[in-house]
Amino acid sequence: MTVYREFEYAQKAIKSGAFDFLLKPTKVEDIINVVQKAINEIKKEKTIVEELEKINRILKEKLPILRGNFLFNVIFEMISNEDEVLQMASFYEIEIGSFLMILAECSTKEKGKHNTHLYLLGISNMLNDFFGQDFTIYTIYLNNSQAVYIVSSKRELEKSEERKFFELLSQLKRAAVGCFNIDLTLAVSTWGRGIIQLPDKYKECIDAINYKFYFNEEDIIYYKDLSHFFMYVDDKRLKNLKNEILMSVRYGNYSNVNNLLIELEETLKKSKADKQYIFNFYYLLLIEIDMIKAQLSSTINKHDNQEMFASIDYFNEIIKCKSLSELSNILRVSIQRTIEEVQKHNLNKMGSLIKKVVDYIKENYHSGEISLSDISEKFFVSPSYLSRLFKKETGKNLSDFINEYRIEKAKQLLITTDLKTYEVADRVGIPDPHYFSRLFKRYTGYSPSEYKEGAKQKGEKVSE
């Protein structure tokens, strides 16, 4: 309070933390009002501080669960944006430097005991006992019998330290098996650096654990030791086929994946791979398809998709197979179910405009006058906007979508009718038979006549 009206005084008062500035003479009620406002402001600030402290207490209590859920999403690549991963890791106080990932899979030796989740928790505690002084341990529970442990160090280990680490890990495994009376498999990745590498190291663990039947029970499976296992002449092509199949499944392209599955079976028949290698290949492929399901299920109501995303014991299903065709059937069924859900999901998320465009293409594909410019004019949007939106929503260029749909219809006509090639071409909206033949071969790998002859040989219905 002051009798001076100089603005400089008001400035100094505010800088000193004054709540208000009153000029004399001042009414008592004005003073009371200002003091009351100050009291209310203090109470408000105190309430905010108390609420923040409460939130922090809850966060600290729930932090282990939140960390586990977040890291689960990271290893299954449910969060694709690297900046978002790094920001969330900082928020959850997760620091991953130089690290190894350990995938533990356990089962009980005693009949009637199935709660292996408790044993996985016990292994987590043992890891902290053995390595907690020099390493930070993060635990991710995958299911009742599998867990992933991330063992992180702030610096890279010397060779002697690394040897000591692996010796301790062997001691830990023996101690866990003896203490809990369980069958325990540990698969260990190569060294990684930073949280962004978690998905790659998880895949290494999956690769490693697929070879568990090659090792003695007391062994730990290290991914780095698998380089001498089963490298065949066709190994590179098989890996490319696997990647192409997974890509087709991810985008819901069953027509393409069906051709790839046929090629996969033929390639394996011609390869030098033994039965165990083929089992491993199919098992890994099925697991990675399950990873696509896991990503999809995070955006789908799980209550409505319990059957689709129910856990399947693929390992036991596979070892029962007596032929390559039986293996292929297991894979085909899994892929078909996954693609159905992918297509349903893509259709649901598709904007209303794109859905109308897709419906329009399906109704008018037989018309020669169907192109980006025609459709843009039909729906009152610019061709460039429609092209970008269609690519964003469907993952395909509009022209490719039209061509693929026409070729699918042409394949049906070739198999089910006795129409000539030029007649089929005209029926699907491609009046130039020479262009149709080139387009057909580009999308199927066969000429129309070769495709029809191939269908005859396979016993598919072909009109005579």
N, C-alpha and C positions, 0 to 999 in steps of 0.2 A: 504494500500500500504506500502510496506516495502522493505528494501534492505537485510533483514535477511532471510536466506533460512531454518532456523531451523524448523523442522516439528512441534515442540512444539508450536511455534507461530501460525502456521496454525490451529492447534487443538483449541487453545484458541480463535482464531478469529471465528471459526465455532460455538463454544459453546456460544460465545457472540452474535450470530445471524448474522454474516457477510454473505453477499450474494456471494461474491467471494474473492479471494486472489491473489493480483497482486504483482509481483516482479519488483522493479526498476532495471535498467531504463525501463520505460514503454512508449510505443507509445500512442499518443493522441487518435488515432482511437480505440486502445484496450480499453482505459478507457471509451470512448464513447459507444462502443459496450456493455461493461459490465453494464454501467449505464442504457442503453436502455433495456437490458435484465431484469434488476431489475424493471424498470418501467412497462414492459410488464407483469412481474410476479405479481406485485402489482395490476394492472388492472384486471388480470385474477382472483386473489383472491377476489377482490372487486365484480366482476361479479357473482362469485359463491355465495358469501354472500348475494348479492341482490336477486339472484334466490331462495335461500333457504328461505329468508324472505318472498318472494312472495308466495312460496309454503305453508309456514306456515300460511300466511294470508288467502289463499284459504281454507286450511284445517280447520281453525277455523270457517270460514263462513259456510262450509258444514258439520261441525262436528255433529250437531244434526241429520241431515238426515243420515249420515254415521253410527252414533250410532244406530239409529232406525233400519236401514237395517241389521246391524250386529246382534242386539239383536233378530230380527225377525228370522234370520237364526239359532240362538242358541236355541230358544224355540221350533222350529220345527225340531231340531236335524239335520240340514243340514251340520253342521260342527261337525264331530264325534270325532276328535282328541282333547283331553282335553288340551294338551300343546298349540296347535294352538289357542284354545279359549282363554286361559289365556294370551298369547302373544298379540293377537288382542285386547283384553279388555284393556291391558296396553297401547297399541298404541292409542286407542280411549279415553283414560283417563276415563275408566269406573271402578268404585270401588263399588262392591256390597258386603256388609257385611251381617248382620242379616236383612232379608227382608220379606215383605209380597207381594204377587202378587194379583192385583185386576183386574178382567175381567169385563169391562163395556159393556153393550149392551143397545142401546137406539133406540127409534123410536118416530116419531113425532105424536102428538095428532091432529094437524091440517092437513086437507086434502090439498094435493098439495105441502106440504113442505117435501122434501126428503133429503136435504143436511145435514144429521145428523153428517157428518164428522166435521163440525164447532162446534157442540155441544160437541163432544168428545175432541176437542181442548180446548173448554171452561172448561170442567171438569179437563183437565190437568192443566190449569192455576189455577183453584180453589184448586186443590191438593197442588200446590206450595204455594198458599196463606195460606192454613190451616196448612201444615206440612213442608214447605220449610225451616223453621228456624232450625229444628232438624233432618230433613231427606233429602235424595237426591231422586228426582223423575225422573225415566226414563219412557218414553212413547213409546209404540209400536202400531202403527195403523194396525189392521188386515184387515179391510174393512170399508165401509162407515158407518156401524152401530156398529162395535165392536172395542175396543181398550184394550190393556193391560197396566197397570201402575205398575211399580216396585217401591215400597216404601222402601228405604234402609236406615238402621241406622248403625253407626260405632260400636255400642254396643248393647247387648241384653237388652230389656226393663224390668223394674221391673213390678210386677203385677199391681200396681197402675197406672203406666205409660201406660200399655197396655189397662187398662179400659178407661183411658182418651182418648187414641188413637181411640178406637172403638166408643166412644161417639162423638168425633169430626167427625168421618167418617159418622155416622148417620146424624149429622147436615149438613155435606157437601152434602149428597144425597138429603135431603129435600130442601136445598138451590138450588141445580142444577135443580131439578124437578120444583120448583116454578119459578126460573129465566127463564128457557128455555121452560117451558110448554111441557115437554117430558115425555114419559114412560121410566124409567131407572131401569135396573137390575144390581146390583153389586154382583159379586161372589168373595169370598176372600179365598185364600189358607191358609194353616198353615204356620208357620214361616219356612223360609229356611235360608241357610247360604252359600254364595258364588255363583258365576255365573254358576257353573257347575250344580246346583240344579234347574235352571230355567225351563228346560223341564218337570221335575216331578211336579213342582208347577203349571205349565200351565195345565197339565192334571188334577190336583186337581180342578182348576177353571172350566174346562170343565165339570168334574163330577158334581160340585156344581150347575152350571147354568142349568143343565138338570132337576133339581128339582124345577125350579122357579114356576111351577104351584101349588106347595104345600105351597107356602108362600104368605103372603099378600103383596100388592104392595109396602108398605113402608118398608118392611123388607130387610135386607142385608143377603145374603146366605153365611154362613161360612162353609167351608168344614169340619171343626172339629165337627160341629153339625149334620153331616149326618150319624154318626155311628149307630144311632138307626133306620135308614130307611131301611126297606125291606132287611133283611138278611134271606135268605131262605135255606132250606135243600140242594137244588141243586146249591146254589150260587157259591161255590168253583168250581164245575164242569163247570158252565157257564163261569166263568172267565177264566178257563183253555181253554175251547173251543174258547173263543174270542181271546186269545193269539195265539192259534194254527192256527186260521183262518187268523189273521193278518200276522203271519209268512209265511203261504202258499201264501198269496197275495204278500208279499214282494219278494218272490222268484219265483213268476209266476207259481205256481203249482196248476193248476185248477182242475186236477183230485182229488187231496187230499182235496182241499177246498170244492169241491162238496159233498164229503162224510161228511165233517164236518158240512156243512149247513143242511144236512138232519138230522144229529144227534142233531144239535142245535134246530131245529124245534120240534123234538120229545121230547127233554129234557124240553123245555119250556111248551109243552103241558102237561107233567106229573108234572111240578113244581106247587108250590102254588102261583106263582107270579100273581099279578093282571095286568090289562091291562096297567096301567100307568108305572109299573115297566118294562114291556116288551117294551113299547114305548121308555123308557129311554135307555134300553139296546141296542136296534137297533140304536137309534140316536147316542149314543156314539161310537158304532162300525163304523157307517158310517162316523162320524167325523174323527176317527182315520185312516180310509181308505183314506179320503181326505188328511190327513197329509202325507200318503205315496205318494199320487199324487203330493203334494206340493214339496216333496223332489225330485221326479222324474222330475217335470216340471223345476226345477232349472238347469237341464242338457239337456233339450229339447228346441228346438226353439218354443217359446210360440205362435208365429204367426201361426205356422202350427198345433197347438194343442189347439186352442181357444175353440172348442166344447168340447174336452175331459176334459179340466180343468175349464170349466165354472162353476160359483158358483151355487149350487143347494140349494134351501130352504128345507132341509130335514125335518125340524120340521113340516112345513105345509103339506108336502107330507105324513109324517107318521100319523099325526092325522086324515087324511082322510081315512086311512085304516080301513076296517071293519072286517078283519080276519087276522090270523097269516100268511096265505099263501100270502096275498097281501103284508104284511111287508117283507116276505122272498123274494118276487119278486123284490122289490125295492133294497134290499141288494144284491141279485144275479146279477142284471143288473150292479150295481155300481162295484161289484167285477170283473165281466167279463170284463168290459171296462178297469178297472185298470190293470188286469192281461195281457190283450192284449198289453197294452202299456209297461208293465214291460218286457214281452217276446220280444217285438220288440226292446226295449232298450238294453236288454241283448244280443240279436243277433247282434245288431249294434256294441256294444262295444267288442264283442267276437273277439279274435285274429283270423287271417285268418287260422292259423293251427288248432285251436279248432273248427272253423266252418267246416273245411274239415273233421275233425274227427267225428263231429256230423253227417254230411251228410253221411259219410262212414258207421256209425253205423245204420242209418235209412235205408240204401240200403242193408245192409248185416246182419241185426239182426237175420234173419232166419237161418243163417249159424251157426253151432255149433262151428266152429273155429273162434271165435271172442273174443279176450281177450286183456288185457293191453299189454302183450308182443307181440301179433300178430300185434296190431295196431301200437305199437312203431316201430316195424320192418318195417311195411308198410310205415311209414312217416319218417323213418330215424332219430329217436330221442330216447333217453334213456327212459326206463319205468318210472324211478323216476322223470325225468323232466316232462314228459307228465302227470304223475299223479298229480304233484304239480300244473302245469299250468291249467289242466282241473278243478281241485278243485277251484283254484283262480278265473277262468273265469266264471264258471257255478254255483259254490256253492255246487256242488255234487261230490262224488267219481265217477270215471268212471264206476266202476262195478255196482254201484247203478243206474246210468243213463241207462246202457244197460238193467239191469233187469227191471226197471220201464217201459222202452219203450217196451220190450217184453211182459210184463204183460198187458200194454194198448192194444197192438195188440191182445193178447189172449182174452181179454174181448170182443173186437169187434167180434172175430171169434165165441166165445161162444154164443153171442146174435144173430148173423146174419147167422150162419150155423148150420147144424146138425152133425158136426164133433164130434167124441168122444174125451174125455179128452186127451188121449195119442196122438191122431192125431193133436189136437190143439198144444200140447206141442212140437211135432216134427216140426210143421209149424213155430213156433216162435223161433226155434233154441235150444230147451231144450229137447233132446231125452229121458231123464230119466223121465217118468211120475210121479214117486213118488217124485223126487226132484222138479219137476214143481209144483205139488200140494202144497208142503210145501212153495215154493217161492210165489205162488199165494196167499196163506192165509196170509203170512207175510206182503205182500204189500196191500191187500184188506180187510183182516179180515174175508174172507169167503173162503171155498173150491170152486173149479171150479163148482161143481154141485150145491152148495148152491147159488152161484152167478147167475147161469143160471136160477134156479128156482125162485130166487128173481126178476129177470128181467121179467119173465113170469107174476108173480103176479102184478108187477107194470104196466103191459101192454106194455112194451117195445117190439120191434120187435124181435122175437125169431123164428128161423126156426124150423119147426116140422119134 
